[in-house]
Amino acid sequence: MNSQTFDVKIFISAMEGRRLKDVIEAIRKEVSEVHDLSFRSASGTRAQRSGSIEYLQDLKALEFFLRSNVKPSGLREDVFQLFKPLCKSLVEMDELVPQFLRHFENTPFHFTNPQAESNQERR
């Protein structure tokens, strides 16, 4: 558990090279342990002051992104960019499709409907 520092960057670094299912499992375990530390222990207030709540939010955002290929709304861009090395590692291991990496490009990623585009050209 990375609960001593509540640093998502350290957690992500530790996940590089692991399979997607193992990463998801580790995220769930970490979320459970940090949640218990933050809300079900005598040291919960101290953990919250040390950043446990933000850490939980970042971990949940990472899990959501890995499962859905949708960038979580409300997530700070600097935190989102921390996900890139892990995603790149997962793509290289064929655990994620390469399109995941488009989210980290400077240009926005848009889904297009080829049929709608061809209908507009006909007009």
C-alpha positions in Angstrom: 0.0 0.0 0.0 1.2 3.5 -0.9 -0.9 5.0 1.8 2.1 6.6 3.6 2.6 9.1 0.8 -0.7 9.1 -1.0 1.2 9.8 -4.2 -0.5 8.5 -7.3 2.7 8.9 -9.3 4.4 6.3 -7.1 1.5 4.0 -7.4 1.4 4.3 -11.2 5.2 3.7 -11.4 4.8 0.5 -9.4 2.1 -0.7 -11.9 4.1 -0.4 -15.1 4.8 -3.7 -16.6 1.8 -5.4 -15.1 -1.2 -6.8 -16.9 -4.4 -4.8 -17.0 -6.3 -7.1 -14.8 -3.5 -7.0 -12.2 -3.5 -3.2 -12.3 -7.3 -3.0 -11.9 -7.0 -5.5 -9.0 -4.2 -3.4 -7.3 -6.2 -0.2 -7.7 -9.2 -1.8 -6.1 -7.1 -3.1 -3.2 -5.4 0.3 -2.7 -8.7 2.1 -2.8 -10.2 -0.2 -0.2 -7.2 0.1 2.1 -6.9 3.9 1.8 -10.6 4.3 2.3 -10.5 2.2 5.5 -7.5 4.2 6.7 -9.2 7.5 5.9 -12.7 6.8 7.3 -12.6 3.7 9.6 -9.5 4.3 11.7 -8.4 6.5 14.5 -5.8 8.1 12.2 -8.4 9.0 9.6 -8.3 12.7 10.1 -4.5 12.7 9.8 -4.7 10.6 6.6 -7.2 13.0 5.1 -5.0 16.0 5.9 -2.1 14.1 4.2 -4.0 13.9 0.9 -5.8 10.5 1.1 -9.1 11.9 -0.3 -7.4 13.3 -3.4 -5.4 10.1 -3.8 -8.6 8.1 -3.7 -10.2 10.3 -6.3 -7.1 9.9 -8.6 -7.1 6.1 -8.2 -10.8 5.9 -9.0 -10.3 8.1 -12.0 -7.5 5.9 -13.2 -9.6 2.8 -12.9 -12.5 4.5 -14.7 -10.2 5.5 -17.6 -8.6 2.1 -17.9 -12.0 0.4 -18.0 -13.9 2.9 -20.3 -11.3 4.6 -22.5 -13.1 7.9 -21.5 -11.1 10.7 -19.9 -12.7 11.4 -16.5 -14.3 14.8 -16.3 -13.1 17.0 -13.5 -9.7 15.4 -13.3 -6.8 17.8 -13.3 -4.8 17.7 -16.5 -1.5 17.3 -14.6 -2.8 14.2 -12.8 -4.3 12.8 -16.0 -0.9 13.1 -17.7 0.6 10.9 -15.0 -1.5 8.0 -16.4 0.4 8.1 -19.7 3.4 5.9 -18.8 1.2 3.2 -17.5 -1.1 3.3 -20.5 1.9 3.3 -22.8 3.2 0.2 -21.0 -0.2 -1.5 -21.3 -0.4 -0.7 -25.0 3.1 -2.1 -25.6 1.9 -5.3 -23.8 -1.2 -5.5 -26.0 -3.4 -5.0 -22.9 -4.9 -1.8 -24.2 -5.6 -0.6 -27.8 -3.3 2.0 -29.1 -6.2 4.5 -29.3 -5.9 5.0 -25.5 -2.8 7.1 -26.2 -4.7 9.6 -28.3 -6.1 11.1 -25.1 -2.6 12.3 -24.2 -2.1 14.2 -27.4 -2.4 18.0 -27.5 -5.2 17.8 -30.0 -8.6 16.7 -28.8 -9.8 13.3 -29.8 -13.2 13.3 -31.6 -15.3 10.4 -32.7 -16.6 10.9 -36.2 -19.5 9.4 -38.0 -18.4 8.7 -41.6 -22.0 8.4 -42.8 -22.9 11.8 -41.4 -19.9 13.4 -43.1 -20.8 11.8 -46.5 -24.4 13.1 -46.1 -23.1 16.6 -45.6 -20.9 16.4 -48.7 -23.9 15.4 -50.8 -25.8 18.6 -49.9 
